[in-house]
Amino acid sequence: MIILEISGIEKSFGGNQVLKNVSMTLQNGQRMGLVGVNGCGKTTLLRIIAGLEEADGGNVSFLKGMRMGYLKQTYVPTPGNTVLEELEQVFEPVRRMEERLRAMEEEMATARDADLVRLGEDYARLQERFEKADGYSRHSLLQGALKGMGFGEDRWGQSAEKLSGGEMTRLGLCRLLLEKPDLLLLDEPTNHLDLEALTWLEKYLDGYRGAVIVVSHDRYFLDRVCTDMTEILLGVSEQYSGNYSSYMDQRSARFESRMRAWEQQQQEIARQEAVIARLRSFNREKSIKRAESRVKALEKIERLEKPTDEKQIRFSFGVNRRTGEDVLDIRDYAKSFGERVLFEHADLKMSSGDRVALIGPNGIGKTTFLRCLMGLETPDAGTVRWGANIDLGYYDQMQSSLHGDKTVLREVWDDFVRLSQTEVRSALGLFLFTGEDVFMQVNDLSGGEKGRLALVKMMLRRDNVLLMDEPTNHLDADSREVLEDALEDFPGTILAVSHDRYFINRFANRVAVLGPGGITVYRGNYDDYVREIERRALGLETEEMPGGMTKTEALKEKRRQKAAREEKKALKARAAEAEKYVAEVEERLGEQEKQMALKENYENPDRARECARVYRELKEELERAYAEWEAAEEAANESGE
């Protein structure tokens, strides 16, 4: 059953048209992910659906009687309410029903027979309504939502107005989920949630009976929750079935298919235009008529638009030198603020090439941990030993090292004075800072733009050990994919704090969980970590593959070995082709020697010179062929070592 239908939505702000032609249908029970680059209009579309903004064109229609709930990125609680009272308001109608049921029970206790029958029927109907409204389970639902969102019982009596911004957002999400509207509109619901709260929310939405539209940069969340995806690209929407990963596969296939169709049409148009030009060049009446006929046919062709994609950043991280095998050894690390202990007895060892994701609950001190390693804060106890040849790079999620009064160009150039302006602008261009963008003030940049600027500087430094604090924050999904590709090819060592589980799956080979009493390290990526936690909860032994690898590591190794086998096969084929070509050139050289020995050739000066020229060229070609054969043989032999 369709509960929402959007058709041809348009929206402009000043002279900038954000939404040009957005359409979508949503069935009851569907969970739709809304994706696109930053600034493409996702939040604007949610606000139009919620009735908070008017579209310039198009239509939005709902199923009659449908209840809708919208999670804003900011939530304001009722003045004077405690955390618990703020959520109990959701069940106020249920509470009144319960009071009425208790009153009816007292009435039935003293009622006469005739009145008792009527009261009993009314009581049964009200009791059924009470049950459907979760009257009997409301307390467990309320407590489950609070605990799931990270509000322990010690917080329930706290004033809701005194919560932090992130906590207010979580409280607003709790309230919205308990209201159970027919359509949930969620704008970045995963912001301010730790991994435990994220897992709870995913399970809750997976069993949600209504429909959901969610805007999120959390691709792991979209994979776990969504049944469908809608992308806004250059103001136009496209709908896909399946979760985020399925959408990415379909999107690539669609783009390639459209590009092939466009290229084929362009080739056919060029061929027809060449035929028309040739017919006209004959300058005969009959050929001119044929040319005009082809022109008319060409004009009737429905021209395909060249497929376009939003710009993506594209870059890679290199290193100036290699580290030693031992990179980092942390022992008995501790940090407190006053009486509040963040962590203590934290140990961590890292070797060259390690990619460690540092995770843990909000407030445990993950950012502080990195800042201590960078010397920006002082630990209370413990030792840190860095290995040899360490060049340390730091990505600060707050971008506090950027200078707000500088331009984008000057921010980079002042740190890399040996580069020319052209080189600096080229580097900035890789991160989408082009034209007049480089003269923008750093203070005027968005969070995502500041993040990209910090990545420019990190790329140019070519450090071999990267400490990264939430590097995917503020980046859109496409930019996150490119960052992950760059880190995948990075030859150095990485320690990254992140809540982005999709990112952790892409880059990490170990997960380090920071807690009050220290660090626990797990092999593999985030999925491996979750599986291990589940196995331990069931009392099962650690699941490891031969050599101590996790399933994910083993799968990656299997893929690597397959790629190596395919590469070796290709190199051997290349060597065989090179050997075959050497034989062909040698045969041609032998034939040429026979030609040079013929009397009619060596007695004729012109023929003799031509034969000598061809012979020299064949000798040079044979030398090149031998060199290519040797190189191919050497590469094939090295691949088999």
C-alpha positions, 0 to 999 in steps of 0.5 A: 500500500502506497502511503507517500507519493512525491512527483516532480518536486522543485525547490530553489534558494535565490538563483540556486535550484537545488531540487529540479525533478524529485519523485519517489513512492513509498510503500508501508513497511519500506525503509528508504535511505535518502543519499547524495552529496552535501548540499544536494537538498536531502534535508530540504526534501524532508522538510517539504515532506514534513510540511515545514517548507513549500516546494516551488513545483511538484506534488506531495500526497499522503495516504489519508489519516497517515500519522507522520513524525519528523526528527529534526537535527535539533530537539527542544524538550518541554520546560521543567520536564525530567528525562523520564517525564519528557517521554511519559508525555507520549503515553499520556492518552494511554495513562488516561485510558488506564485511569478510566479502566480503574474507574470502570472497575470500581463502578462495576463492583457496585453496579446493578445487573443491567448497568453491569452488562453495559459497563462490561461491554464498554470496559472490553472495548476500552481494554482492547484500545488500551492493549493496542496502544501498548498500555500494558507494555509501555513501561518496558518500551519506555525503559528499553528506549531510554537504555538503548539510547544511552540514558541509564536509570541514574539519568531519568530524573535529570532535567531534560533542559540541562542535557547537552545538544547531542543528548537532547537529539537522542531524547528526541529520537526516543520520543519519536520512536515511542510515538510510532507514527506511520511514517518516520522522517529521520534526519541524521539519526545516527549523529551523537550515538555510540556503537551500542546505541546504533546497534539498538536503533538498527534492531528497533527500525528493523522491526518497525511496522511503519515506513521510514525515510532516513538521511544518513552518512552512516553507510553501515547503518543504511546497509543494516536498515534500508530496504530501498534507496533514493539518490538525489544527483544534480537535483534529480532523483533516482530510486533503487531497490535494496540497501546501500551496498546494493544501490552502489552496485546498481548505480555503477552498472546504470552509469556504465550502461548509460555511458555506453549508450551515449557513446554509441549514439555519438558514434552513430551521429558522427557517422551519419554527419560524415555521410551527409557531408560526403553526399553534399560534396558530390554536388549533384541533385540526387545526392543533395536530396539524399543528404537532406533526407538523412539530415531530417532523420538525424533531427528526429533522433532523441538525443541522449544526455551525457551521463554526469556524476557529482564531482568527487575528490580523488587522491592518494597518500604516499610516504617519504620514507619507511618506518622500522618494523616496530612503530608504537609501544604504549604501556599503562597509559592513563588520563583523568580530569579531576575525579573523572577517570577516562581510562587507565592501564591502557596498553597498545602495540603497533607494527609497520603496516598496522591499521587499527580502529580505536573505538569505545563509548562516547566520553571514554577519551578516544580523542584525548588518547590521540591528543596525548600521543601527539603531545597536545595533552599530557597523560597522567601515567604511562609510557609511549615509545615510537619506533625508528624513522617515524613521520607523524601526521594528525587529522584533528576532527575539530580542525583546530590547526587551521587558521580562520583568517587565512585563505584556502590557498594561503593555508596550504602554501604557508606550510609548503613554501617550496611548492609553486602556486600552480602545484598548491592549486593543483593539490587543492583542485584534487579536493574540489577547491578550484577557481575562486574557491582558493581565495575563500576565508577558512572561517567561511568554509563548511565542516566538510570543506574544512575536512577536505582542506585538512586532508590536502595538507595531510596528503602533501606531508607524506607522513608514514604514520597517520593518527586520524580522529573521525576522518569521515565526519562531514564528508559525503558518502562518495568522498568517504569512499574515495578516502577509503580507497586512498587509505587502502593503498597507503603503505604506512601505519594508521591509528584512527578513532571512528564511529563509522563502521563501514569505514572501519570495515574498509581500512582496519585489520585490528579493532582496539576497544578503549574502556575505563580499565584499558584496551582490548584488541581484536583481530580483523575489522568491525564485523570480525569484532562483532562476531567475536563478541557474540561468540564470547557471549555464547561461551564459544572459543575464538574463531580463527583461521589458519595462521591466526587470521580472522574470516575477513582477513582470510577472505582478503588473503584468498582474494589477494592470492587469486589476484596474484595467480591471475597476474602471474598467468597474465605475465607468463602469457605476455612472456610467451607473446614476447618470445613468439614475437622475437621468433617472428622478427628473427625469421623476417631478419633471415629473409632480409639477409637472403634478399641482400644476398641476391645479385639483382639487389646488391648490384643495384645501388638503390636496392642495396641501400633499401635492403640495408635500411630494412636490415638495420631497422629489423636489427633494432626491432630485434634488440627491442623485442629481446629486451621486452622478452627479457623484461617479461620473463623476469617479471613472470619469474619474480611473480612466482617467487 
